[in-house]
C-alpha cells in the first residue's frame, strides 16, 4: 500500500509466530484513492484504509469509485445524518456490510491472562 502513496499511521506489534498477523492502518486522501485504482481493491486481513476527504462532492465521488468490498465503516455525528442517508445507498451497492461509528474489524488487545476483543 505504501508503494501506492498511502501513509502507514498505525500498526500492532509484529507477529511472533507464523500463524499470527499484524493489524495495519493506512491513510490516503480522496485524491490519492481516485488516482490509484489499486487502492479501491479489497484487501483481506487485519487492514484499515482511512480515506480523508475534503467535501461532500469528493465523498460521493470516492464512494462511487469503490469496487466490491466486504465491509465499509462510516463515522458520523448527528449533524452528518443527512449526508449519511445519501451515502448509504451508494455503499449498499458496493459492500456486504456497513458499520456505523465503529471499525469493521475488531482489534484484539492483550491482557494479562489472555486476549479480549
C-alpha positions in Angstrom: 0.0 0.0 0.0 2.9 2.4 0.7 4.1 1.9 -2.8 0.8 3.5 -4.0 1.2 6.6 -1.8 -0.6 5.6 1.3 0.9 6.5 4.7 1.1 4.0 7.5 -0.3 5.6 10.6 -0.7 2.6 12.9 0.4 -1.0 13.4 0.1 -3.6 16.1 3.2 -5.2 17.4 5.0 -7.5 14.9 3.8 -11.1 14.8 5.8 -13.6 16.9 4.5 -16.8 15.3 4.0 -18.0 11.7 0.2 -18.1 12.1 -0.2 -14.6 13.5 -0.9 -11.4 11.6 -0.3 -7.8 12.2 -3.1 -5.2 12.1 -2.2 -2.2 9.9 -3.8 1.2 9.5 -3.0 3.3 6.4 -4.3 6.8 5.4 -4.8 8.4 2.0 -6.6 11.4 0.6 -9.6 11.1 -1.6 -7.4 12.4 -4.5 -4.9 9.6 -3.9 -7.6 7.0 -3.9 -9.1 8.2 -7.1 -5.8 8.4 -8.8 -4.7 4.9 -7.9 -7.0 2.1 -8.9 -5.2 -0.4 -6.7 -6.4 1.5 -3.6 -10.0 0.6 -4.5 -9.3 -3.1 -4.5 -10.4 -5.2 -1.5 -7.6 -6.1 1.0 -8.1 -9.2 3.1 -6.7 -9.4 6.6 -6.4 -7.0 9.5 -6.2 -3.8 7.5 -7.9 -0.4 7.6 -7.6 2.2 4.9 -8.7 5.6 6.3 -9.7 8.0 3.5 -9.6 11.7 4.3 -12.0 13.8 2.2 -12.5 17.5 1.7 -16.1 17.9 0.9 -19.4 16.2 0.1 -18.8 16.1 -3.7 -15.5 14.3 -3.1 -17.2 11.9 -0.6 -19.8 10.9 -3.2 -17.1 10.5 -5.9 -14.9 8.3 -3.8 -17.8 6.2 -2.6 -18.9 5.6 -6.2 -15.3 4.7 -7.2 -15.1 1.8 -4.7 -15.2 -1.7 -6.1 -16.9 -4.5 -4.3 -15.9 -4.6 -0.7 -16.7 -6.9 2.2 -17.4 -4.0 4.6 -17.3 -0.3 5.0 -17.2 1.9 8.1 -19.0 5.3 8.3 -18.1 7.6 11.1 -20.7 10.4 11.6 -22.0 12.8 14.1 -25.7 13.8 14.5 -25.1 16.8 12.2 -23.9 14.3 9.5 -27.1 12.2 9.4 -28.5 13.8 6.2 -25.2 13.1 4.4 -25.1 9.5 5.7 -28.7 8.9 4.4 -27.5 10.0 1.0 -24.3 7.9 1.2 -25.8 4.6 2.4 -27.5 3.7 -0.9 -24.2 4.1 -2.7 -22.4 1.9 -0.2 -25.1 -0.7 -0.2 -24.4 -1.4 -3.8 -20.7 -1.8 -3.2 -20.3 -3.6 0.1 -21.7 -6.5 2.0 -21.7 -4.9 5.4 -21.8 -1.3 6.6 -20.7 -0.4 10.1 -21.7 2.9 11.7 -19.4 4.7 14.1 -17.1 1.8 14.6 -14.4 0.0 12.6 -15.4 -3.0 10.6 -12.8 -5.3 12.1 -12.4 -5.9 15.8 -8.9 -5.3 17.2 -7.6 -7.7 19.8 -6.0 -6.2 22.9 -3.7 -8.3 25.0 -4.4 -8.5 28.7 -2.9 -10.5 31.5 -4.3 -14.0 31.3 -5.4 -13.9 27.6 -6.8 -11.7 24.9 -10.0 -9.9 24.5 -11.7 -8.3 21.5 
